[in-house]
Amino acid sequence: MKIVVCINHTPDTETKVNVSQDGKSIDKTNVNWILNPYDEFAIEEALKTKEKFGGEVIAISLGNESHKESLRKSLAIGVDKAILLKDESERDSISVAKAISEEIKNHNADIIFFGKQSIDYYGEQLGIYIAELLSISVVSNVVKLEITDKKVVCEREIEGGKEVVETSIPCVITAQKGLNEPRYPSLKGIMASKSKQIEEKIPNKFDLLVETISMTKPSNERKRKIFEENQVTELVKILHEEAKVF
Ligand SMILES: Cc1cc2nc3c(=O)[nH]c(=O)nc-3n(C[C@H](O)[C@H](O)[C@H](O)COP(=O)(O)OP(=O)(O)OC[C@H]3O[C@@H](n4cnc5c(N)ncnc54)[C@H](O)[C@@H]3O)c2cc1C
């Protein structure tokens, strides 16, 4: 089976991200970058699919030279081949999707895995755009996947429940937390990944359809609300629906 996994290189969740002076982008100084956490689930599912059906797993990332770190990590985890679509220019999600879909077309992929979302810009768009550009089906937020022959049965997480859907290969799957338990790179994998080549290509450019106007950090102001003894039901409702603590 020909399997592609798309990965992003994103700021570490522990990093305090600031807005640049232009007020439109992330200030990249002192930012620690990591493999996008949702993409670990995508890589794991890609490897499990290969282990079941045989074939090859190709990781693709579009971005600057630093994306090689996450591509190298994917190789250490077990991916067979890594491709960097090298670009630093301003891009919106659809322009990223068009460039990546052009590369995917070269590989005749049966299944393409994405994370549910990228933790940098929270777009949740790429997998869906790419399925459309390739004219294939997409199932998002997948927490369980069963592939038999060409049939693909997915359990999706939805508000307060789960939905089971069926599609067929070729398709795009976006991985939600819980889909699997991502494996760590082994020492042997890390050593082997150092000698593996990361193929570099220059992706095409496309017109931008969405422009960032401004970016701001949330205010540090804490919301306060005082409840009376007889408002326990309302308190529980707010903790559940707004604060989402349970
Ligand atoms: C070179 C470059 C320049 C950019 N410039 C700007 C800018 O100036 N202003 C701005 O606001 N945004 C910029 N972005 C961000 C861009 O607009 C998208 O937000 C970003 O590429 C991810 O799309 P998304 O947020 O829709 O991802 P999501 O749809 O949330 O990501 C879902 C999944 O798609 C995959 N994925 C995401 N990004 C990539 C990637 N780069 N390569 C491979 N797979 C990926 C991963 O599997 C991820 O889990 C830039 C991105 C790139 C790569």
The ligand as an ORCA input file, in Angstrom:
! r2SCAN-3c Opt
* xyz 0 1
  C       5.852     28.515      4.151
  C       4.643     28.897      4.980
  C       4.369     30.260      5.168
  C       3.256     30.651      5.930
  N       3.005     31.972      6.114
  C       1.952     32.342      6.863
  C       1.689     33.704      7.110
  O       2.412     34.561      6.658
  N       0.610     34.039      7.888
  C      -0.197     33.065      8.414
  O      -1.153     33.391      9.121
  N       0.027     31.769      8.183
  C       1.075     31.374      7.446
  N       1.329     30.052      7.249
  C       0.416     29.064      7.827
  C      -0.544     28.552      6.784
  O      -1.413     29.556      6.346
  C      -1.386     27.435      7.344
  O      -2.069     27.884      8.474
  C      -0.543     26.227      7.698
  O       0.202     25.833      6.573
  C      -1.323     25.036      8.138
  O      -2.565     25.009      7.589
  P      -3.719     24.841      8.578
  O      -3.546     25.824      9.689
  O      -4.974     24.888      7.811
  O      -3.338     23.396      9.132
  P      -4.309     22.388      9.698
  O      -5.328     22.135      8.660
  O      -4.722     22.795     11.074
  O      -3.328     21.156      9.812
  C      -3.824     19.857      9.721
  C      -2.741     18.925      9.348
  O      -2.205     19.248      8.080
  C      -0.825     18.871      8.034
  N      -0.014     20.061      7.831
  C      -0.207     21.314      8.318
  N       0.739     22.144      7.893
  C       1.565     21.406      7.107
  C       2.745     21.700      6.373
  N       3.269     22.918      6.365
  N       3.328     20.693      5.688
  C       2.803     19.438      5.674
  N       1.690     19.115      6.355
  C       1.083     20.074      7.061
  C      -0.544     18.205      9.360
  O      -0.830     16.827      9.248
  C      -1.563     18.866     10.286
  O      -1.853     18.093     11.425
  C       2.426     29.641      6.498
  C       2.708     28.289      6.298
  C       3.807     27.909      5.544
  C       4.090     26.445      5.378
*
